[in-house]
Amino acid sequence: AADADPGHELVGFFLAHAARLAAAAGDAGRREALAARAVATAPELVRSFRDGAEANLAAGDPTSARELTELAAALAPTDLAVLDLQRRLRAADTAS
């Protein structure tokens, strides 16, 4: 979908999902390439995913928070705020 219309407003979002799938498959090189494309297309994506995850977590929706955190982590795996979100979600899992 991202290649079909490179100017589409959701290209970065599609690329982020592809990067998440590459990360889940253990394909670090592909994840990195897709993440770079996603961030180049939509530089605000990581922040948007983080902010959405924070809002979902605060609203008591860890499932949605986890999905957005996975997208953010696929784009920025060393981002400290993303790592903190992952830690808090793991803690919420163990507390349940």
C-alpha positions as CSV (number, residue, x, y, z in Angstrom):
1,A,0.0,0.0,0.0
2,A,2.9,2.4,0.8
3,D,4.4,1.9,-2.6
4,A,1.0,2.2,-4.5
5,D,0.7,5.9,-3.6
6,P,3.9,7.3,-2.0
7,G,2.2,10.7,-1.4
8,H,-0.8,9.3,0.5
9,E,-1.1,10.7,4.0
10,L,-1.1,7.3,5.6
11,V,2.1,6.0,4.0
12,G,4.1,6.4,7.2
13,F,1.5,4.5,9.1
14,F,1.6,1.6,6.7
15,L,5.4,1.6,6.7
16,A,5.3,1.5,10.5
17,H,3.1,-1.6,10.4
18,A,5.5,-3.2,8.0
19,A,8.4,-2.3,10.2
20,R,6.6,-3.9,13.2
21,L,6.0,-7.1,11.2
22,A,9.7,-7.1,10.2
23,A,10.7,-6.7,13.8
24,A,8.4,-9.5,14.9
25,A,10.0,-11.7,12.2
26,G,13.5,-10.9,13.5
27,D,14.5,-9.1,10.3
28,A,16.4,-6.2,11.8
29,G,17.7,-4.9,8.4
30,R,14.2,-4.8,6.9
31,R,12.8,-3.2,10.1
32,E,15.5,-0.6,10.0
33,A,14.9,0.3,6.3
34,L,11.1,0.4,6.7
35,A,11.5,2.5,9.9
36,A,13.7,5.0,8.1
37,R,11.2,5.3,5.3
38,A,8.3,5.8,7.8
39,V,10.1,8.4,9.8
40,A,11.2,10.3,6.7
41,T,7.7,10.3,5.4
42,A,6.1,11.3,8.7
43,P,8.6,12.5,11.3
44,E,5.9,12.9,14.0
45,L,4.9,9.2,14.0
46,V,7.0,8.0,16.9
47,R,5.7,10.9,19.1
48,S,2.2,10.3,17.9
49,F,2.4,6.6,18.7
50,R,3.9,7.3,22.1
51,D,1.3,9.9,23.0
52,G,-1.5,7.6,21.9
53,A,-0.1,4.7,23.9
54,E,0.2,7.0,27.0
55,A,-3.4,8.1,26.6
56,N,-4.6,4.6,26.1
57,L,-2.7,3.4,29.2
58,A,-4.1,6.2,31.3
59,A,-7.6,5.4,30.1
60,G,-7.2,1.8,31.2
61,D,-6.8,0.3,27.7
62,P,-3.5,-1.6,27.8
63,T,-4.3,-3.6,24.6
64,S,-4.4,-0.5,22.5
65,A,-1.5,1.0,24.4
66,R,0.6,-2.1,23.6
67,E,-0.3,-1.9,19.9
68,L,0.8,1.7,19.6
69,T,3.9,1.0,21.7
70,E,4.9,-1.9,19.3
71,L,4.6,0.5,16.4
72,A,6.7,3.1,18.1
73,A,9.3,0.5,19.1
74,A,9.5,-0.7,15.5
75,L,10.4,2.8,14.4
76,A,12.6,3.8,17.4
77,P,13.7,0.8,19.4
78,T,16.1,2.8,21.5
79,D,13.8,5.7,22.3
80,L,13.8,6.0,26.1
81,A,10.1,6.9,26.3
82,V,9.2,3.9,24.2
83,L,11.4,1.7,26.4
84,D,9.6,3.1,29.5
85,L,6.2,2.4,28.0
86,Q,7.3,-1.2,27.2
87,R,8.5,-1.6,30.8
88,R,5.2,-0.2,32.2
89,L,3.1,-2.5,30.0
90,R,5.2,-5.5,31.1
91,A,4.6,-4.5,34.7
92,A,0.9,-4.2,34.1
93,D,0.9,-7.7,32.6
94,T,2.5,-9.2,35.6
95,A,0.2,-7.3,38.0
96,S,-2.9,-8.7,36.3
